[in-house]
Amino acid sequence: MEAYKSTCNSCGKSYFWNGYKTGIGKTVAQLEQMEKERTVCKHCQAPGLVTELDHESEDGKLQDESAAFAANTVLSILFGKP
C-alpha cells in the first residue's frame, strides 16, 4: 500500500488516502476503483483531481521513514556505511 494526497481543482479540498503501490495481482475492478479514487474528487465528484505521494500525514511520514531505512540498510550492506 502507498499513502496518497489528493487535491481537487474544482472544490479545493484536499484529503489523504491509501491505495495500491502497483497494479500487480489486482483485478480489473480493483484497478478501475483506484483510478477513480486517483482522479475523481470524493467530495464533489469532479474529475481532474491532482494526486501525489503523501509526505504530510502520519501514514505518509511513516512510509517515508520506512523507505529511508530500507535504502540506508542496502547502502550499509553494499558499501559498509553505517
C-alpha positions as CSV (number, residue, x, y, z in Angstrom):
1,M,0.0,0.0,0.0
2,E,1.0,3.6,-0.6
3,A,-0.1,6.8,1.1
4,Y,-1.5,9.5,-1.3
5,K,-2.7,13.1,-1.0
6,S,-5.4,14.3,-3.4
7,T,-6.4,17.9,-4.1
8,C,-9.4,18.9,-6.1
9,N,-9.1,21.6,-8.7
10,S,-12.9,22.2,-8.5
11,C,-13.8,22.5,-4.8
12,G,-10.2,23.0,-3.5
13,K,-10.5,20.3,-0.8
14,S,-7.5,18.0,0.0
15,Y,-7.6,14.6,1.6
16,F,-5.3,11.7,2.3
17,W,-5.9,8.0,1.4
18,N,-4.1,4.7,1.0
19,G,-4.0,2.8,-2.3
20,Y,-2.1,0.1,-4.1
21,K,1.6,0.7,-4.8
22,T,1.4,-1.3,-8.0
23,G,-1.3,-3.0,-10.1
24,I,0.4,-6.3,-9.9
25,G,-2.0,-9.0,-8.8
26,K,-5.0,-6.7,-8.8
27,T,-8.3,-7.4,-10.7
28,V,-9.6,-5.1,-13.4
29,A,-12.3,-3.9,-10.9
30,Q,-9.7,-3.0,-8.3
31,L,-7.6,-1.1,-10.8
32,E,-10.6,0.8,-12.1
33,Q,-11.6,1.7,-8.5
34,M,-8.1,3.0,-7.7
35,E,-8.1,5.0,-11.0
36,K,-11.4,6.6,-9.9
37,E,-10.0,7.4,-6.4
38,R,-6.9,8.9,-8.0
39,T,-8.8,11.1,-10.5
40,V,-12.3,11.9,-9.2
41,C,-12.9,14.0,-6.0
42,K,-14.7,12.2,-3.3
43,H,-16.3,15.4,-2.1
44,C,-17.7,17.0,-5.2
45,Q,-17.3,14.1,-7.7
46,A,-15.5,16.4,-10.2
47,P,-12.8,14.9,-12.4
48,G,-9.3,16.5,-12.5
49,L,-8.2,15.5,-9.0
50,V,-4.4,16.0,-8.5
51,T,-2.9,13.1,-6.6
52,E,0.6,12.7,-5.4
53,L,2.5,10.7,-2.8
54,D,1.7,11.8,0.8
55,H,4.6,13.2,2.8
56,E,2.4,15.1,5.3
57,S,0.1,12.7,7.2
58,E,1.2,10.2,9.8
59,D,0.9,7.3,7.3
60,G,2.9,9.2,4.6
61,K,5.7,10.1,7.1
62,L,5.8,6.5,8.3
63,Q,6.2,5.3,4.7
64,D,8.9,7.9,4.1
65,E,10.8,6.7,7.2
66,S,10.4,3.0,6.1
67,A,11.8,3.8,2.6
68,A,14.7,5.7,4.1
69,F,15.5,2.9,6.5
70,A,15.4,0.3,3.6
71,A,17.7,2.5,1.5
72,N,20.2,3.0,4.3
73,T,20.2,-0.7,5.1
74,V,21.0,-1.5,1.4
75,L,23.7,1.2,1.3
76,S,25.2,-0.2,4.5
77,I,25.3,-3.7,3.1
78,L,26.8,-2.7,-0.2
79,F,29.3,-0.1,1.0
80,G,29.7,-0.8,4.7
81,K,28.4,2.6,5.7
82,P,26.6,3.0,9.0
